[in-house]
Amino acid sequence: MATLADLAELVRAPAALSVPGDVVAGAAAAGTLDRRTPALAGASVLLYWAGMAANDWADRGLDAVERPERPIPSGRIRPGTAVGLAAGLTAAGVALATAAGGRRAAAVAVPLAATVWGYDLRAKNTAAGPAVMAACRGLDVLLGASGGRLTRALPAALTVAAHTWTVTALSRREVSGADPALPIGTLAGTAVVAATAARAARRAPDRDLTGRALLGRRGARRGDARAAAHQAGGGVDAEPATPSGADARRGGAHATPRRTARIPARLSPGRGSGDGNGTSLRGTLAAVVPAALAAWYAAGYGTAQARVVAEPSAGRVRAAVGAGITGLPALQGALTARGGAGLLGLVVAAAAPLGRRLARKVSPT
C-alpha cells in the first residue's frame, strides 16, 4: 500500500508552493483580491497535483528506463492508483473553483484542467510541449482574475507563462543534458521576464490591497472609511459640527461650531501628495518591492542557468529546473506588488526559500 510519503513524491507536494502565487498575482492585477482568492488558490494546487500524478502515470514506461526510482516504476504506487488520484484531484479542483468563483471561475478552471491533461497525455513530448505548459500557468493566473476583467491580468499571465516556457524547455533535457544554446536562450528569456516584473506600477495605488485579500471587500471598505474619517479629524475623533447650547443662544443659527469636519484638499483620500505616511509607504512599496523581488528571482534562477551554460550536464539541468520551480514565488510576488498589494507580494515571495528547503526532501522535478 502506498504511503503518504510515496504520494507526496508522486505529486511533488513541495512544488505546490509555487502555485498559489499565480492566482494571487492574477487577482491583484485584476483588482479582485478578496476572500475567494484563497479558495481559488487551493483549487489551483489540486489541479497542479493532479497534473503531476497524471504525468507520472503517462510516463511510467519511460520512467522505468530513465528514472526507475520514481514511485510507479519502483512499485511503490500502482498505475491505477496514480491515474485514479489524478482524476479525483482534477474533479476536486474544478469543483472548488466553481464553488468559490461561480461560473466565471469554472469557465477558466475547466480549460485549465483540460490543458493540464492535454500536456501530460499528448503534448509533452512534442515541439508544442513548452507552449502548452506555459498556457497552463497563464490560465492559472487568469483563474485568480476570473472575478473581474481578465484583460487586466493578461500581462501578468504572459509573464508567468514566459517563465514557465523556459523551465519546461530545460526540463526536456534533464536526463540527456543540454546543448549550450538552450540555456543561453532560456537565460535571455529570464532576463526579459525579470525586467518586465521589475517595473513599478504606473501609479502608486490609493491603498495596499493586502487588506482586501485578508478582510474581503466589505471589511476593507469599512477600514478605508474609518481611516478617512480619522484623517479628516486631524488624527483625533472629530466632534459633531453642532453648536453647544450656550453658543447657540448667543449666536443663534450663525454660532461657530467647536470643530468642523472639513477635509483639506491635500489630505483627502486618493489625492495624497506624498507627504502623508500612508501615501509615502504605498508609493515606496509600489516602486521598490517589484524591483527587489524581480532581482531576487533573476539572481537565483539566472545563476542556475548560467551554470548550465558553463557545463550543460544532466545534473546541472535538473538543478536549474528545480531553481526555476522553487524561485517562481519571487516572480509572482513581484507581479503581486505591481498589482497594488506590496505587502502580500512579500508574503508570496516568502514561499521561495521554504520551497527550496522542502525540495531537499522531495524532488520538485
N, C-alpha and C positions, 0 to 999 in steps of 0.2 A: 504494500500500500504506500502511495506517495506521501511523503512527509510535508509539513508546512515549508521547510527549508527547500525541498525539491520544487514545490510550486512557486516559491519566491524566485528561485533561479530560472524557472521556465518563463515567467512573465517579466523578468528583470525588474523586480519590485523597486529597488532604489532609483532606477532610471525614471520612475514616475514622478519624481520630484521636479523633473524638467517640464512637466505637462501643465500644471495649474497656471503657471505664468503666461501661457498662451491665452487662456481665457481672460485672465486679469488684464493683460495688455490690450486685448480687443475691447473689453468693457471700458477701460479707461479712455481709449481712443474714441469710442462712440459716445462717451458720457453716460454709460448705463451701469456704472458700478453701484450695486445695491445688494440686498440680502439674497437675491437669486444667484449672484456670482459664485459663491462657494459651492452651491449645488451643481451649477454648470461645470465648475472645475472638477468636481467629483465625477460627473458623467464622463468628462474627458479622460480622467485617469482610468476609468473602467474600460473605455474604448481602446486606450493605449495598451492596457494589459491584455485585452482580447487580441489585439494585433500581434503582440509578442507570442502568445500561445499559438495562434494560427500560423505564425511564421515558422515556429519550430515544428509544427505538425506538417506543414508543406515541405519543409527542408529535411525531414527525418532521414531520407535516403542519402542525401548529400552529406549531412552531418555524421552519418555512420562512417564515412570515409575521412572527412576533413576534421570533424570535431566530435569524436566518439565519446568525449566526456560530458556532452550535453545530456539533459535529463532523459530525453526519449531514446536516443541510441544506446545510452548506458543501461537502459532497462528500468530506471527508477520511476518513470512515468509512462503509462501505456499511451499509444497514439489516440485511442478512443477517448481517454480521459482528457487529453490535451485539446482535441477538437471540440469536445463537449464543453469544456471550460471556456474556450474561446467563444462559442455560440452563446453560452449563458451570460458571459460578461458583456457581449455586444448588446443582447436584449436588455440587460440591466442598464447599460449606459444610455441607450436611446430612451428607455422608459424614464430614467431620472431626468434627462434633459427635457423631455416633454412635460413632466410634472412640474419642473422648475420654471420653464420658459414658455410653455404652451406650444401652439402650432408654429410660431416663428422659430423657436429653438429646434423643434422637430424637423423643420424644413432645412436646417443645417446639419443636425445630428445624423439624419438618415443618409444623406450623400457622404458625410464623413465616414460613417461605418462602411458604406459600400466601397469607398475609395481605399480604406484600410484593407478590406478583404481582397479587393482587386489587385492591390500591390502584392499581397502575400501569395495569391494563387496564380497570377498571370504576369504582372508587370515587372516583378523584382529582378528577374534575370534577363530582362530585355533592355534595349537602349533607353526606353522610356522610364525605367525604374526610378532614377533620381528625381525626375519631374513629378511622377505620381506621388512619391513620398513627400516631396515639397508641397504638393497640393493638400496632402493630409494635414500637415502642420498649418498651412494657410487657412484651411477650413476650421481648424481648431481655434485659431484666433478669432475668426468670424463667429464662432459659436458664442464667444463671450460678448460679442456685439449684437447678438440676434434680437435684443430688446429695443434696439434703436436703428439708426441708419447705418447699414453695412458699409456704405461707401466711405464713411469717415474712418473706418478701421482698415481699409484696403492697404494703405501704406505700411502699417504695422504687420499686416498679414503677409505682404510681399517680402518684407524684411526678414521675417522668421522663415518664410519659405526659401529664400535665397540661402540662408544659413543651413537649412536642412538639406538643400541640394549639395552643398559642399561636404557635409558629413556622410550623406548616402553615397556620393561618388567615391569617397575614400573607403567606405566600408566594403565596397565590392573588391577591394584588394587586401583585405585583412589576412588572407591565407597565403596568397602568392607574392605579396609585396607589390610595390607600385613603380611605374616609370617616373622619374623626377618631374616630368612635365605635369603630371596630375597634381601633386601637392603645390607646385608653383601656381597652377591655375586656381586651386581652392584657396590658397593663401591670399591671392589677389582678390578673390570674391569676399573673403573675410574682412579684408581692409575696407572694401566698399560698404559692406554691411555695418561695420563698426562706425564708419564715418556718417552713415545715414542715421544711425541710432544716437550719435553723439550730439546732433544738432538740437539746440534748445528749442522749446516751444516758441511759436511765433509771438506769443504774448504771454505774460505771466497770468496764470489763472486767477479768477476772483477769489477762489478758496481751494485749498487742497482737498481733493476728492476722497482722501482716505476715510474721512468721517462718514461719507455717504456709503462707502463699502461696508463699514462696520455697523452703522446705525440704521441704514436704509434711508430712502429719500426723505420720508417724513421727519424722521429723527434729525437728519442733517439740516433740513429746512428750519426746524424749531431751534436748533443750535445757532444757525446763522441769524435768525430773528433776535434771539437773546443777545448775541454778540453785537448786533447793530444797535439794539436799544441801549446796551451798556455803553457803547461808544458815543451814542448821541447824548448821553447824560454826562459826558466828560469823565467817564471812568467810575461814576457813582450812580446809584439809582436816582433818577430824576424825580422830583416831587411834582405832583399834578399842577398844571398851569391854571389853577383856580384860586382867586384871591381869598385871603383869610377874611374872617368876619369883620375885624376892625378895619382892615384896608378897604373892604367893600363899602362899609358905612362912610369912610372918609372920601373915597373917590368914586363910589358907585360902580357903574359898568366900566369906567376907564381906569380902575385901580390897577397897579402894576403887580403882576404875579411874582411870587418869591423866586421862581425858577422856570424858565421856558425849556421846551424840548427841541429847540431848533438844532438842526444838524448843519454845521459848517460844510460848505460845498467841498472843501478839500478833504474832509474826513468822511464824506458819505460813502457807503459801501459800493464797491465797484469803481470808485474814482480815485483810489489811493494814489498819491503822488510819489510813494516810495519812502515817505518819512515815517509811516506807521510801522511798528514792529511786525505786525502780521503780514502786511504787504511786502515788506523787505524780505521776510523769511520765505514767503511764497516765491518771490522773484528769484531769490538765491537758489532755492530748490529747483525751480524750473530751468535755471541756467547751468547749474553745476552738476546736479545729480546725473542727468543723462550722459554728459560727457565723461564723468568719472566712472560710471558703470560700464559704458561702452569701451573705455580704455582698459578696464579690468578684464572684460570679455576678450578683447583683442590680444591682450598680453598672454592670457592662459591658453587659449585655443591657437593663437598665432604661433606661439613658441613651440607648441607640439607639432604643428605643421612644418615649421622651419627645420625641426629635427628630421622629419621625413625627407625633406629636400636634401639634407646632408647625407642621410642614409635611409633609402626607401625600403627598408626591410619590413617583413610582415609584422614583427613585434612593434615597431615604431608606428606603423599604420594603425594598428589596433589601439595604441596609446593615444594617437591623435583623434581617432573616432571617439574614444572614451572622454577625451578632453572636450570635444565638441558637444557631447551629450550633457556632461555634468556642468559645462560652462554656459549652457543656454540660459539658465535663470538670470545671469548677469545681463545678457542682452534683453531678456524680457523685462527686467527691472528698469533698464534704460528706456524702453518703449513705454512702460507704465508711467514713469516720471514725465516723459514727454506729453502723455495724455492728461497731465494735471494732477497726478497722485504721487508726489515725490516721496513721501514717507512710505507709502505702500510699495513703491518701486524698490526701496531699500530692503523691505521685508522680503519681497520676491527674490531679490538677488542673494539674500542670505541662504537660500537653498543650495547655492553653488558649492560652497565648502562642505556642507553637510553631504551633498551628493557624492563629492569626491571621497569623503571618508567612508561612506557606505559602499562605494564601488570597490573598495579593497576587500570587502567581504563577499559581495555578489557582483559579478561582472555585469556592466550595463550593455555589453555587446554580445 
